[in-house]
Amino acid sequence: MTKFVKIAAAAAAVLAATPAIAAPVGVTGAPPSASARIIRPLTLSATGSLNFGTIVLNGVTANRTVTLSAANVVDCAGGSAELACSGTTSVPTYNVRGTNNQVVTVIKNSSTLTGSNGGTLTLTPVGQNTVTLTSSGAPGDNFAIGGSITIGAATVDGLYTGTVDVQVDYQ
């Protein structure tokens, strides 16, 4: 019997040292909901080019800005007689594809145009800031981008070329 008492005492000591195991408890009330929105990756393509036409220097004394709007309308230094703009102009058309009803931000970064005679001009793209996609995938949505350049007294003649830096991203 002493053996039984010793074993019972040892078992009682082990049980007293072991914490009680609680039963799992669920959320009181309605459980939280979960969701995930899956969207297509964006693709961006472009056709055409940004062409300001021909700009004639007529004794430029200060910085003059030539802007070609996304609608392909040129503003030749606000009508200053120091510049004359002529010739055919054009703007590139971009096509963005992604997920229907998503808003896409159009990111327009300045870039450098390098002249054939060593000069440089800064091209600042202009146009819309967002596009709301009206389809998923093809055909996508089109938008145009224009640009502005500033011509100063030190600008040298020549053909200036470079790239238009435009990117898109979901909002």
N, C-alpha and C positions, 0 to 999 in steps of 0.2 A: 504494500500500500504506500510506503514511503517513496518507492520508486514512481508510482503513479502520481503522487502529489508533486514530486520534483519535476516530472515531465509536464504536468499541468501548469505548474508555476512558470516553467521555462516558456511554454507556449503562450501563456498570458503576458509575459514580459515582451515576447516578440510581437504579439498583436498590439500591445500598447505602444511600441516604438514605431510601428508601421502606420503611415497616415491613411486616413479613410479615402477610398476611391469614390469620387463623385460621379453621378450619372450625367451624361451630356445634356445640355440644355439648349433649345433652339431659340430663335429670335421671337420676342414677344411682339405680336402684331404682324403686319405684312412684311415679308422679307424684301430686301432691296432688289431692285431690278438690275440687269446687266445688259449692255449693248455694245456693238462694234460697228463702225461705218467702214466699209471697204470701198476704196476708190481706185480707179484706173490710174496708171502713171500718165503724166502729161507728155505730149509730144508737140514740138513746135517746128514748123517748116516755113520757109520764106521763098517768095518769087519776086523778081524784079530788082530794082536798085534805087538808091536815093541819088538823084541827079538834080543839082541846083541850076543847071543850064550854064550859060556864060555870064560872068560878072566882070564888067569893065570898071577899072579903077580910074576915077576922074579927080585926082588930087586929094586923096583921103587925108584929112587932118586929125581925125579922132577915130576911136573904135566905132565901127558901124556893123550892125547885125543884120544878116540876111536870114530870113526864116522861110522854110518851105513847110506848110501845114500838112497834116495827115490827109487833108482833102486835096493836096497837090496845088495849093494856092501860094504863090511866092509874095513875100513882103520884102522889098529891096530897100533895106535900111530906112524904113519909114518914109520913103519918098525923097531921101537926101539926094542932091545932085552929085554927090561925091562918088556914088556907085550907080551903074546902069545894069539892069538884069535883062537878059533876053534868052531866046532859045527854048528848046523843049525841056521840061522838067518832068520828074517822075518820083514816085514813092514806092517802097516795097510793100507787098501785101504778105502778112503773116497768117498762118493757119494753126490754131491750137486745138488739140483733141484731148479729151479726158472724160470725166464723169458728168452726166447730165445734171443741170441745176447747180453746179458748183461755181463759186466765184473764183476767178483766177486774177492774180495781180500781175500787171505788166511792168517789168523792171527794165528801166531805160538807163544805161550807163554811158557817160561821155567817153569818146574815143578820139584818137589823134589821126588827122588826115595829113599825109606827108606829100609835099609838093615836089614836082619834078626838078625844080631849081633849088631844093634844099629847105624851103620854108615848111612850117607846120601850121595847121589850124585845128582848133578843138571843135569837134562835132558833138552837139548836144541833142539827142533824140527828143522829139515831141510827139504827143499823141495821147490816146486814152490810157487811163491808169488801171482799169479793170475790164474783164470780160466775163459775162455770165454764160456758161456753156449751155447750149440748147439741145445738145445730143450727147450720147455716150459713144465715143469713138468717131467713126466717119459719119458725116462729112466734116465735122468740126466747125469752128467759128473763125471767120476772117476779121482782121483789123489791119489798118495801115499805120505806118509810122513815118513822120516827117522829121525835120531836124533844123537846127540853127547853127550858123557859124559866125564868128566875129572877125571882121577884117579891119586891120589897123593901118596906120601910116607906113609901118615897116613891112607889110605883107608884100612878098615878091610874087611876080606873075608865074604861072605854070599850071600844070594839071595836078590837082590835089586828090589823092586816093586813100582809102582806108576801109574800115568795116563799120557797120552799124551794130552796136552791142545791145541786144534785146534778149531778155529771158522772161520766163513765166513761172509762177509758183501758185499753188493753192493758197487761199486765205485761211 
